[in-house]
Amino acid sequence: MRSVLFAMLLLVGAMVAFPGGACAGYTYTILENPDSVDTLPQAVDGARIVGSHGGATFGFLYDGSRFSSFYYPDVFPCTFVGGISGKKIVGSSQGRYNGGFIYDGVNFTTFNYPDTKYLTTLSGIDGEKIVGSIYDGNAGTARAFLYDGAKFTAFDFPGAIFTEAHGISGNKIVGTYWDGRYGKHGFLYDGATFMTIDFPGALSSEANGISGNNIVGTYRDARKIDHGFLYDGVSFTALDFPGARATYANGVSGKTIVGYFVSTRMVQGTEYPVVKGFIATPAGSTSRHTGLLIS
């Protein structure tokens, strides 16, 4: 493995509470990097949020008041950020180097499944445990894996043609699998037992993040519109940023949920998509994040 020294660039962040932004019992706050056309939060650990921006060219860390941008040092890289635990950030690079990385705020360290026939992506971390996916382009397969701090274990949802791991909390892993008819479903795996996580009535579902018993993800409804969801182990709650065309819930820490939404704007008579991040907290709760409240 190699380690590369890299200095983070400090950017001033803008975060505003959405006017009248309580929806389905949650208050939504826009998280927007002012130096980028898009902001895609992927994971949260306490007050620290990570994701990608600039068309996934850059990763970012938001500490509650400021953005820090970073990217894997490569020629024209794409930096896909997957998860955060403490000071460690995991993700994947696509460029001259294609594979996983761990970033500690100063150094990048490459991190890959030991079988070199696979392409590795890293999606989640909890302490020393890391989850991700491995892809065999020749065979056209995808498998999930867990690294427990000492060894790698690959696994598949029973009967699935593809399996991806997206998040981890303790011994619980969430992800997505595709069945034999290419239907997409979320799953929960505790190391022994698999459970399908599908939003009721959805065309497709994916589970993206987990914290304790709380699982967040995205589902597509019968109109082919995408929504976020929260599953608390008992019931599902739909998550929709007010007025958005689509909402994607990616990460959760305690009761704080992060993701992004898609809206549109008109420019000289042409409609263009706008992608911004959000933080969702239960209505009436106190957020750890500072920002400008607008009314």
C-alpha positions in Angstrom: 0.0 0.0 0.0 1.1 3.5 -0.5 0.5 6.7 1.5 0.4 10.2 -0.1 0.6 13.5 1.8 -2.2 15.8 0.8 -3.3 19.2 2.3 -7.0 19.9 2.5 -8.3 23.1 1.1 -10.5 25.1 3.5 -13.6 26.5 1.9 -16.3 28.6 3.5 -19.6 26.7 3.5 -23.2 27.9 3.3 -26.0 26.1 5.0 -29.5 27.4 5.3 -32.7 26.1 6.8 -35.4 25.6 4.2 -38.2 28.1 4.7 -41.1 26.2 6.2 -38.9 23.1 5.9 -40.7 20.6 8.2 -42.0 17.7 6.2 -43.1 14.2 7.4 -41.9 15.1 10.9 -38.4 16.3 9.8 -36.8 19.6 9.4 -34.6 19.9 6.3 -31.5 22.1 6.0 -29.8 22.8 2.7 -26.1 21.9 2.7 -24.4 23.6 -0.2 -20.7 24.0 -1.0 -20.6 27.6 -2.4 -17.7 26.8 -4.7 -19.4 23.9 -6.5 -22.4 23.4 -8.8 -23.5 20.3 -6.8 -23.2 18.9 -3.3 -23.8 15.2 -2.7 -23.5 14.2 1.0 -23.0 10.4 1.5 -22.4 9.8 5.2 -22.4 11.5 8.6 -20.7 10.7 11.9 -21.9 13.0 14.7 -21.4 16.6 13.4 -19.1 15.6 10.5 -20.5 15.0 7.0 -18.7 13.7 4.0 -19.6 13.4 0.3 -18.6 14.5 -3.2 -19.0 17.6 -5.3 -18.0 19.0 -8.6 -19.3 16.1 -10.6 -17.6 13.7 -8.1 -14.2 15.2 -8.9 -13.7 16.3 -5.3 -14.6 14.9 -1.9 -15.6 17.1 1.0 -15.7 17.1 4.7 -18.2 19.5 6.5 -17.5 19.8 10.2 -20.7 21.7 11.1 -19.5 25.1 10.0 -16.9 24.8 7.3 -16.2 22.8 4.2 -12.8 21.2 3.4 -12.3 19.8 -0.1 -9.9 17.0 -1.0 -9.3 14.7 -3.9 -7.2 11.6 -4.5 -3.9 12.8 -6.0 -4.1 11.5 -9.6 -4.4 12.7 -13.1 -8.0 13.8 -13.7 -9.4 11.7 -10.8 -13.0 11.2 -9.7 -13.2 11.0 -5.9 -16.2 9.1 -4.7 -16.5 9.4 -0.9 -18.3 6.5 0.9 -18.2 6.8 4.7 -16.7 8.4 7.8 -15.8 7.2 11.3 -13.9 9.5 13.6 -11.1 11.0 11.6 -11.1 8.2 8.9 -12.8 8.7 5.5 -13.2 5.9 3.0 -14.0 6.1 -0.7 -12.8 5.2 -4.1 -10.8 6.8 -6.9 -11.4 6.5 -10.6 -8.5 7.8 -12.8 -5.0 6.5 -13.2 -5.6 4.7 -9.9 -8.9 2.8 -9.8 -9.6 1.4 -6.3 -10.4 2.2 -2.7 -8.7 4.6 -0.3 -8.6 5.6 3.4 -8.0 9.3 4.1 -7.2 10.6 7.6 -7.3 14.3 6.8 -3.6 14.4 5.8 -2.6 11.1 4.1 -4.3 8.9 1.5 -3.7 5.1 1.8 -4.8 2.7 -0.9 -7.0 -0.1 0.3 -8.2 -3.0 -1.8 -9.6 -6.5 -1.6 -6.6 -8.8 -1.9 -7.7 -10.6 -5.1 -6.4 -8.3 -7.8 -8.9 -9.5 -10.4 -11.5 -7.4 -8.6 -12.1 -3.6 -8.7 -12.6 -2.4 -5.1 -15.0 0.4 -3.9 -15.3 1.4 -0.3 -18.7 2.6 1.0 -18.8 2.4 4.8 -16.7 2.4 7.9 -17.3 2.0 11.6 -14.1 2.0 13.7 -11.8 -0.6 12.2 -14.5 -2.3 10.2 -14.9 -1.3 6.5 -17.4 -2.5 3.9 -17.5 -2.2 0.2 -18.0 -4.0 -3.0 -15.8 -5.9 -5.5 -16.4 -6.1 -9.2 -15.2 -8.6 -11.8 -15.6 -7.0 -15.1 -14.8 -10.1 -17.1 -17.4 -12.2 -15.2 -19.9 -9.3 -14.9 -20.3 -9.9 -11.1 -20.5 -7.8 -8.0 -20.0 -9.0 -4.4 -20.1 -7.3 -1.1 -17.3 -7.6 1.5 -16.4 -6.9 5.1 -13.0 -6.1 6.5 -13.0 -6.6 10.2 -9.6 -5.0 10.9 -7.8 -8.3 10.3 -9.3 -10.2 7.4 -11.6 -9.8 4.4 -14.8 -11.7 4.0 -16.8 -11.6 0.7 -20.5 -12.4 0.8 -23.6 -12.4 -1.4 -27.3 -12.0 -0.7 -28.7 -15.6 -1.2 -29.9 -16.0 -4.8 -28.8 -12.5 -5.9 -27.0 -11.8 -9.1 -25.3 -8.7 -7.7 -24.7 -7.6 -4.1 -23.2 -4.3 -2.9 -22.5 -3.3 0.7 -23.1 0.4 1.5 -23.0 1.0 5.2 -22.0 -0.5 8.6 -22.9 0.0 12.2 -21.5 -2.5 14.7 -22.1 -5.9 13.3 -24.9 -4.7 11.0 -24.4 -4.1 7.3 -26.8 -2.6 4.8 -26.6 -2.6 1.1 -28.4 -3.5 -2.2 -28.9 -6.6 -4.2 -30.4 -7.4 -7.6 -32.5 -10.5 -7.9 -32.7 -12.9 -10.9 -35.2 -10.5 -12.7 -32.9 -7.5 -12.1 -35.2 -6.1 -9.4 -33.3 -3.9 -6.9 -33.8 -4.4 -3.2 -32.2 -3.2 0.1 -30.9 -5.6 2.7 -29.7 -5.9 6.3 -27.1 -8.5 7.2 -25.9 -9.2 10.8 -23.2 -11.7 9.9 -25.5 -14.6 10.0 -29.0 -13.6 8.7 -30.1 -11.6 5.7 -33.3 -9.4 5.7 -34.7 -7.7 2.7 -35.4 -4.0 3.2 -38.0 -2.8 0.7 -40.2 0.3 1.1 -43.8 -0.9 0.8 -45.2 -0.8 -2.7 -41.9 0.5 -4.2 -40.7 -0.5 -7.7 -37.2 -0.7 -6.3 -35.3 0.0 -3.0 -31.8 0.4 -1.8 -30.4 0.6 1.7 -27.6 3.1 2.0 -26.7 3.9 5.6 -27.2 2.6 9.1 -26.8 3.8 12.7 -28.0 1.4 15.4 -31.5 0.3 14.4 -32.0 3.2 12.0 -31.6 2.5 8.3 -31.9 5.1 5.5 -32.1 4.5 1.8 -34.0 5.4 -1.4 -37.0 3.9 -3.2 -38.7 4.5 -6.5 -42.5 4.7 -6.6 -44.9 3.6 -9.3 -44.5 6.9 -11.1 -40.7 6.3 -11.2 -40.0 9.1 -8.8 -37.2 8.6 -6.3 -37.7 9.3 -2.5 -35.7 8.8 0.6 -36.8 6.6 3.5 -36.1 5.9 7.1 -36.6 2.4 8.5 -36.4 2.2 12.3 -36.7 -1.6 12.6 -40.5 -1.4 12.9 -41.9 1.0 10.4 -41.0 3.0 7.3 -41.1 6.8 6.9 -40.8 8.5 3.5 -38.4 11.4 3.2 -39.0 14.1 0.7 -37.2 17.5 0.6 -40.0 20.1 0.2 -40.6 20.9 -3.4 -37.9 18.6 -4.8 -38.2 16.5 -7.9 -36.3 13.6 -6.2 -34.8 12.9 -2.8 -31.9 10.5 -1.9 -31.2 9.6 1.7 -27.6 8.3 2.0 -26.3 8.5 5.6 -27.5 8.5 9.2 -25.9 9.1 12.6 -28.3 8.8 15.5 -31.4 10.8 14.3 -29.5 13.0 11.8 -30.0 12.0 8.1 -28.0 13.3 5.2 -28.5 13.1 1.4 -29.3 15.2 -1.6 -32.2 16.4 -3.6 -32.8 17.4 -7.2 -34.8 20.4 -8.2 -34.8 22.5 -11.4 -34.2 26.1 -12.5 -35.0 28.0 -15.7 -32.2 29.6 -17.7 -33.3 31.5 -20.8 -36.4 29.3 -21.1 -34.5 26.0 -20.6 -35.0 23.8 -17.5 -31.8 22.6 -15.8 -31.4 20.2 -12.9 -30.0 21.5 -9.6 -28.5 19.1 -7.1 -28.0 20.2 -3.5 -27.3 18.4 -0.2 -29.6 18.3 2.8 -29.5 17.5 6.5 -32.7 16.2 8.0 -33.4 16.1 11.8 -36.6 15.3 13.7 -38.9 18.4 14.0 -38.3 20.1 17.3 -34.8 18.7 17.8 -31.6 20.7 18.1 -29.1 20.5 15.2 -25.4 20.2 15.8 -24.8 22.2 12.6 -24.6 26.0 12.5 -26.1 27.9 9.7 -28.2 30.9 8.5 -31.9 30.7 9.1 -33.9 32.4 6.5 -37.6 33.0 6.6 
